[in-house]
Amino acid sequence: MKLKLNNGEEIEVVVTRRKMKSVRLKVFPNEEVAILAPHGVSLEWIEKFVEKKRNWIEGKLGFFRESAANDKLNFIKSGVNIRLLGEQLMVIIREARQKRVILDDDKLYIYTPDPKDEKTLAEQLDSWIKIQQKELYESLLDKLYPVIGKYGYARPTIKVRKMKTLWGSCNRKKGIITLNYYLYKAKKPCIEYVMLHELIHIMYPGHNKEFYDFLSIHMPGWKDRKKILDYEVVLGV
């Protein structure tokens, strides 16, 4: 179904029927708007419900679009805010002979020979982020791997790449867990959730009851972490 926003923009609202008791409306960081509804709820009722929620939907879309603009790393200059590990950091660029990146509280200092070269600055920051990612993800793997390691499963290899729709994926046959480059924008507990989720897929390939039971035993608050990740962190575009 279609919804016309206050600014005249028309968006698609995906309607999914499920065996459930109440209606749920979701707006995701990728700007997808979805409504989950019980089988017995009429399309007319859903359309009226979505219409009442127009302002809320528009507010959510605006928030995610603003966040996405701030999170893109294809332009880097002093005063720009970027999100890393759940925190908004102000970028400050300083001219220097040697390239360095230093994190100090809520500020990220980039030292570079050419402060006006935005492409080089973006590459420098990207390289620094990848180093930080590797250190964090390996430490989290050290912490979480024993959850499946005690059952005889081999320690997987962690890889990072930019993905548009997934926070992580697991290749059980090759023993590889791939994490989304943009996951580093999330808070550490959210990253831990994704890491454990993919680790458990080495034991349980599907999202069946055994998978979720095992996940809930080892991370009782995983639903809260997932909710924060889905609603607060913007995937790369």
Phi, psi and omega in degrees: 000158182253148175228128178266122182280171181298332181273006179092349180290139179252127182238158178269133175247117182276123181256126179236131179265134178218164174280095184207169185263333185228166180270138178234130179249130182230140172237121185260159179303334178278011177074013174283133177248124184226147176231128177257130185220149175297158183299329185277354181278129183286155179296326178299317178296319180297318180298318179293322179296314180296322179300319179294333183266011185305312182298320179295317179298315181296322178296318179296316179298318179298319179298313182293323179292320178294319179296319180297319180296320180289333186273347180293138183255020180272000171220128181228124175204163181301136179098345179286140177260136174232157182253124176224130180051040175081003182244142174274121183245138176270129179276130176235123184256132180232139177284135180202160180290321182251146179281130176210153172231126183231128177264124181225102184056243182260020180235142179242111183267128177245116178260128186207150178293333183231089184296344183267352182274091186295325180296314179294322178297317179297319179294321179295315179294320179299317179297320180294317179299319181297324177294316179296320178301311183302316180297314181293312184295323178292322179292322177292325177294320176302321183286318189263338183304320180305338179302322178253337182298328181292347177263008175094005180279139182289151178293126181281167173264139179260129174235157181231133173207162180280127180229149184268335188233347184239143173276334179195164176211159183229126173255098186296320184294320181269350181068044183235130171250125180252127178250145180291133178308322184282353177297337181293350175283341186277161175294152184306317178301327178290321178295320177300320179299313181297318179300311181294320178306311182288326176299317182293335177295341175293328177272316183236105185294331183255175177263064180264183182300320180298321179299308184290328176296315180295317179298317182293327178295317186269345175212080185304329182263027185296329181295321178294320179294318179296320180298315178299316181297314183290330188257342185247341185249132184264128176290158178291152181233000000 
